[in-house]
Amino acid sequence: MKRIEGQVRGIGKMIDDDKYCIDILTQVSAATAALHAVSISLLEEHIAHCVVDAASSGDDEAARKKIEEASAAIARLIKS
């Protein structure tokens, strides 16, 4: 996340310095890809821990809620 934060600050500086638009867009694309990678990692962790724990607890309602959460998160990622 610190690297992404640095990338975003760098993009702001590029805009302030009136750098070439295509170069800025390239950096925006790189930051977006990095954020997507973080999102996927977080989703994997959620499924591996929260969803699996809820599913193995025997509480069908809790498992259903965790699966719905994961599905909604996947839908948001697909839209972005």
Secondary structure, 3 states (H helix, E strand, C coil): CHHHHHHHHHHHHHHHCCCCHHHHHHHHHHHHHHHHHHHHHHHHHHHHHHHHHHHHCCCHHHHHHHHHHHHHHHHHHHHC
